[in-house]
């Protein structure tokens, strides 16, 4: 659903800042993460669609694994980031196409064709119409193909509190927004430190930040900025996500859930081989 652009988080600006930290170590972590999620060592001969490509890091990971890649993003700056990554780390390959577009544009999505892997990680809950976004993002998955999504966990009242935190971010003057990020991130990092200390572990956050980098090549600071500023913002329970895609002919292969915590539940689905079993 369209929203006031002043209330829409500038995801691409955050990704521009992230690209200043990008190096081969982060790229290798992203490649390994994608291998693990897909349970494969190679994507040679496969078509890979990255919906909401953001920085372009995972489009690059798919390209490095041999896939023919199409990256799309609503945000013009994110498209620019992905083009920069392709030029700098992807040899400006003709096997990697990039375009601006919205997952909520049904005509666009239907024009793309079918893909062996459709990847939309931490994206669909930022469209303003989560249910419709999941439905449309699943359409390009070829029979037998895989659909990888990460969706914010519905915590009930805490999720509503996070929505207010995000709304305050967008009401602040731009110069004060980084201060709000530091304040909120600092409060939560202190809580995390207290929890680590209670378990008799080192309370400092550096091990967790290094784990984030090793996990997907990401950055703790840029994740905090994204999390605190990220509007639109919607959430779903794991059951809601699984049921919605089961009705469309998808089988859950793996899931990683945050339980009662905040963050994203992660899913890998497989489309049934017989197209007739896939409902629109």
C-alpha positions as CSV (number, residue, x, y, z in Angstrom):
1,X,0.0,0.0,0.0
2,X,1.3,3.5,-0.8
3,X,2.4,5.6,2.1
4,X,3.8,9.1,2.7
5,X,7.4,8.9,1.4
6,X,8.5,11.0,4.5
7,X,7.4,8.0,6.6
8,X,9.1,5.4,4.5
9,X,12.6,4.6,5.8
10,X,15.4,5.4,3.4
11,X,16.7,1.8,3.2
12,X,18.9,2.7,0.2
13,X,20.7,5.4,2.2
14,X,21.5,2.9,4.9
15,X,22.7,0.4,2.4
16,X,25.0,3.0,0.8
17,X,26.6,3.4,4.3
18,X,26.9,-0.4,4.6
19,X,28.8,-0.7,1.3
20,X,31.7,1.3,2.8
21,X,32.3,-1.7,5.0
22,X,31.9,-4.4,2.3
23,X,34.9,-6.6,1.6
24,X,35.7,-10.1,0.4
25,X,35.4,-11.5,3.9
26,X,31.8,-10.2,4.2
27,X,31.0,-11.5,0.7
28,X,32.4,-15.0,1.5
29,X,30.1,-15.1,4.6
30,X,27.1,-14.2,2.5
31,X,28.0,-16.9,-0.1
32,X,28.3,-19.5,2.6
33,X,25.0,-18.4,4.2
34,X,23.2,-18.8,0.9
35,X,24.8,-22.3,0.3
36,X,23.6,-23.4,3.8
37,X,20.0,-22.1,3.3
38,X,19.7,-23.7,-0.2
39,X,21.6,-26.9,0.8
40,X,23.7,-26.7,-2.3
41,X,27.2,-25.9,-3.4
42,X,26.4,-24.4,-6.7
43,X,23.6,-22.5,-8.6
44,X,25.1,-23.0,-12.0
45,X,22.2,-23.2,-14.5
46,X,19.7,-21.8,-12.1
47,X,17.7,-18.5,-12.2
48,X,17.7,-16.5,-9.0
49,X,15.3,-13.6,-8.3
50,X,16.2,-11.2,-5.5
51,X,13.1,-9.3,-4.5
52,X,14.1,-6.2,-2.4
53,X,17.8,-6.6,-3.2
54,X,18.9,-3.8,-0.8
55,X,22.7,-3.6,-0.9
56,X,22.9,-6.3,-3.5
57,X,25.0,-8.5,-1.3
58,X,22.9,-11.6,-1.7
59,X,22.5,-11.1,-5.4
60,X,26.3,-11.0,-5.6
61,X,26.4,-14.2,-3.5
62,X,24.0,-16.0,-6.0
63,X,26.1,-14.6,-8.9
64,X,29.3,-16.0,-7.3
65,X,27.5,-19.4,-7.0
66,X,26.8,-19.4,-10.7
67,X,23.2,-18.3,-11.0
68,X,21.7,-16.0,-13.6
69,X,20.4,-13.2,-11.3
70,X,17.6,-10.6,-11.5
71,X,17.7,-8.0,-8.7
72,X,14.7,-5.7,-8.1
73,X,14.0,-3.1,-5.5
74,X,11.4,-0.4,-4.9
75,X,14.1,2.0,-3.6
76,X,16.2,3.8,-6.2
77,X,19.2,4.1,-3.9
78,X,19.1,0.3,-3.3
79,X,19.1,-0.2,-7.0
80,X,22.1,2.0,-7.2
81,X,23.9,0.1,-4.5
82,X,23.3,-3.2,-6.3
83,X,24.6,-1.7,-9.5
84,X,27.7,-0.6,-7.6
85,X,28.3,-4.0,-6.2
86,X,27.9,-5.6,-9.6
87,X,30.4,-3.3,-11.1
88,X,32.9,-3.6,-8.2
89,X,32.6,-7.3,-7.3
90,X,30.6,-8.9,-10.1
91,X,32.6,-7.9,-13.2
92,X,29.5,-6.1,-14.4
93,X,28.3,-9.5,-15.6
94,X,25.5,-9.7,-18.3
95,X,24.2,-12.7,-16.4
96,X,23.1,-10.3,-13.6
97,X,20.2,-7.9,-14.4
98,X,19.0,-5.1,-12.1
99,X,15.8,-3.1,-12.2
100,X,13.7,-0.8,-10.1
101,X,10.2,-2.1,-9.2
102,X,7.8,-3.1,-6.5
103,X,6.7,-6.6,-5.4
104,X,3.2,-5.1,-5.2
105,X,3.2,-4.4,-8.9
106,X,1.4,-7.5,-10.1
107,X,1.9,-6.8,-13.8
108,X,5.7,-6.5,-13.2
109,X,5.9,-9.6,-11.2
110,X,4.0,-11.7,-13.7
111,X,6.2,-10.3,-16.5
112,X,9.4,-11.7,-14.9
113,X,8.9,-15.3,-15.7
114,X,9.8,-18.2,-13.4
115,X,12.9,-18.7,-11.2
116,X,14.5,-21.7,-9.5
117,X,15.1,-19.6,-6.4
118,X,13.2,-16.5,-5.3
119,X,14.8,-14.8,-2.4
120,X,13.2,-12.0,-0.4
121,X,15.0,-11.6,3.0
122,X,13.6,-9.2,5.5
123,X,11.7,-7.3,2.8
124,X,8.1,-8.1,2.5
125,X,7.1,-6.8,5.9
126,X,8.3,-3.4,4.7
127,X,5.9,-3.1,1.8
128,X,2.8,-1.9,3.6
129,X,0.8,-4.9,2.5
130,X,2.5,-8.0,3.9
131,X,-0.1,-10.6,2.9
132,X,-0.3,-9.4,-0.7
133,X,3.5,-9.1,-0.9
134,X,4.0,-12.8,0.2
135,X,1.4,-13.9,-2.3
136,X,2.9,-12.0,-5.3
137,X,6.5,-12.8,-4.3
138,X,5.7,-16.5,-4.4
139,X,4.3,-16.3,-8.0
140,X,7.6,-16.4,-9.9
141,X,8.8,-19.6,-8.1
142,X,9.0,-22.3,-10.7
143,X,7.5,-25.8,-9.9
144,X,10.1,-27.5,-7.7
145,X,11.8,-24.2,-7.0
146,X,12.7,-22.7,-3.6
147,X,11.2,-19.6,-1.9
148,X,13.3,-18.0,0.8
149,X,11.8,-15.4,3.1
150,X,12.4,-13.8,6.5
151,X,9.5,-12.1,8.2
152,X,9.3,-10.1,11.4
153,X,8.0,-12.2,14.3
154,X,4.6,-11.1,15.8
155,X,5.3,-10.6,19.5
156,X,2.0,-8.9,20.3
157,X,2.5,-5.9,22.6
158,X,6.3,-5.7,22.1
159,X,5.8,-5.5,18.3
160,X,3.4,-2.6,18.9
161,X,6.0,-0.9,21.0
162,X,8.6,-1.3,18.2
163,X,6.1,0.3,15.8
164,X,5.9,3.4,18.1
165,X,9.8,3.5,18.3
166,X,9.9,3.5,14.5
167,X,7.2,6.2,14.2
168,X,9.1,8.4,16.6
169,X,12.3,8.0,14.5
170,X,10.4,9.4,11.5
171,X,8.9,12.3,13.5
172,X,12.4,13.5,14.5
173,X,14.4,16.0,12.4
174,X,16.9,14.0,10.3
175,X,19.9,15.3,12.3
176,X,18.4,13.8,15.5
177,X,17.6,10.4,14.1
178,X,21.1,8.9,14.6
179,X,20.8,10.0,18.3
180,X,17.6,8.1,18.6
181,X,19.2,5.0,17.1
182,X,22.1,5.3,19.6
183,X,19.7,5.7,22.5
184,X,17.4,2.8,21.6
185,X,20.2,0.5,20.6
186,X,22.1,1.4,23.7
187,X,19.2,0.5,26.0
188,X,18.8,-2.9,24.3
189,X,22.6,-3.6,24.2
190,X,22.7,-2.9,27.9
191,X,19.9,-5.4,28.4
192,X,21.7,-8.0,26.3
193,X,24.9,-7.3,28.3
194,X,23.1,-7.8,31.6
195,X,21.6,-11.1,30.3
196,X,25.1,-12.3,29.3
197,X,26.5,-11.4,32.6
198,X,23.7,-13.3,34.4
199,X,24.8,-16.3,32.5
200,X,28.4,-15.7,33.6
201,X,29.5,-14.8,30.1
202,X,31.5,-11.8,28.9
203,X,28.9,-8.9,28.9
204,X,30.6,-7.0,26.0
205,X,28.7,-7.3,22.7
206,X,31.7,-7.8,20.4
207,X,31.3,-11.6,20.1
208,X,27.6,-11.1,19.0
209,X,28.6,-8.4,16.5
210,X,31.3,-10.7,15.0
211,X,28.8,-13.5,14.8
212,X,26.4,-11.3,12.8
213,X,29.2,-10.6,10.4
214,X,30.1,-14.3,10.1
215,X,26.5,-15.4,9.8
216,X,25.5,-13.3,6.7
217,X,28.2,-10.7,6.2
218,X,26.1,-8.1,7.8
219,X,26.8,-5.1,10.1
220,X,25.5,-4.7,13.6
221,X,25.2,-0.9,13.4
222,X,23.5,-0.8,10.0
223,X,21.1,-3.5,11.2
224,X,20.2,-1.3,14.2
225,X,19.6,1.7,11.9
226,X,17.4,-0.5,9.7
227,X,15.5,-2.0,12.6
228,X,14.8,1.3,14.5
229,X,13.9,3.3,11.4
230,X,12.3,0.6,9.2
231,X,8.8,1.7,8.1
232,X,6.5,0.3,6.8
233,X,6.5,-2.3,9.5
234,X,4.3,-5.4,9.7
235,X,4.6,-8.7,11.6
236,X,3.3,-12.3,11.3
237,X,3.4,-15.5,13.3
238,X,5.2,-18.5,11.9
239,X,1.9,-20.3,11.5
240,X,0.4,-17.4,9.5
241,X,3.3,-17.5,7.1
242,X,3.3,-21.3,6.7
243,X,-0.4,-21.5,6.2
244,X,-0.6,-18.8,3.7
245,X,2.0,-20.5,1.5
246,X,0.7,-24.1,2.1
247,X,-2.6,-22.9,0.5
248,X,-0.6,-21.9,-2.6
249,X,1.2,-25.2,-3.0
250,X,4.4,-24.7,-1.0
251,X,6.0,-27.2,1.3
252,X,8.1,-25.9,4.2
253,X,11.6,-27.3,4.0
254,X,13.3,-25.5,6.9
255,X,12.5,-22.8,9.4
256,X,14.5,-20.9,12.0
257,X,12.3,-19.3,14.6
258,X,13.0,-16.6,17.2
259,X,10.5,-18.0,19.6
260,X,9.0,-15.2,21.7
261,X,11.8,-12.9,20.7
262,X,12.0,-10.1,18.2
263,X,13.6,-10.2,14.8
264,X,12.8,-12.4,11.8
265,X,11.6,-15.9,11.5
266,X,13.3,-17.5,8.5
267,X,11.7,-19.9,6.1
268,X,12.7,-22.0,3.1
269,X,9.8,-23.3,1.1
270,X,9.7,-25.6,-1.9
271,X,7.0,-25.3,-4.6
272,X,5.3,-28.5,-5.5
273,X,6.5,-30.0,-8.8
274,X,3.0,-30.1,-10.3
275,X,1.9,-26.6,-11.3
276,X,-1.7,-27.6,-11.0
277,X,-1.3,-27.9,-7.3
278,X,-0.3,-24.2,-7.0
279,X,-3.3,-22.0,-6.5
280,X,-3.3,-18.3,-7.3
